[in-house]
Amino acid sequence: MERETDRNVAEFHSLTGKIRAESAALKKVMLSESEEQELGGILQDFDNTIQAQVFSTLDHLSAYQLYEWREQIDGGDDSKNGE
């Protein structure tokens, strides 16, 4: 009975050691709350920049279509391949 208990204790210590090693690895992967907020801010800024660029691009395309875009782009060339 005592040997079985010793084996169980040894197995328990082995498992807790493995758990500690895995938790240390997880700490490197997991972000802290402040890191998460910082990353969220960076992503939000990036998203805002992209949205502004898309709006600006669509606005310019609309202007080109409304105001004789062909003349603005290639000086009024009506050939199919811009030659």
RARA-V86033 format. One record per residue. RES is the residue in one letter. NEAR is the number of other C-alpha atoms within 8 Angstrom. Layout:
RES;NEAR
RES;NEAR
This chain:
M;4
E;5
R;6
E;7
T;8
D;8
R;8
N;8
V;8
A;8
E;8
F;8
H;8
S;8
L;8
T;8
G;8
K;8
I;8
R;8
A;8
E;8
S;8
A;8
A;8
L;8
K;8
K;7
V;6
M;6
L;9
S;6
E;6
S;7
E;8
E;9
Q;8
E;8
L;8
G;8
G;8
I;8
L;8
Q;8
D;8
F;8
D;8
N;8
T;8
I;8
Q;8
A;8
Q;8
V;8
F;8
S;8
T;8
L;8
D;8
H;8
L;8
S;8
A;9
Y;11
Q;8
L;7
Y;6
E;8
W;10
R;10
E;9
Q;9
I;7
D;8
G;7
G;8
D;9
D;5
S;6
K;5
N;4
G;7
E;5
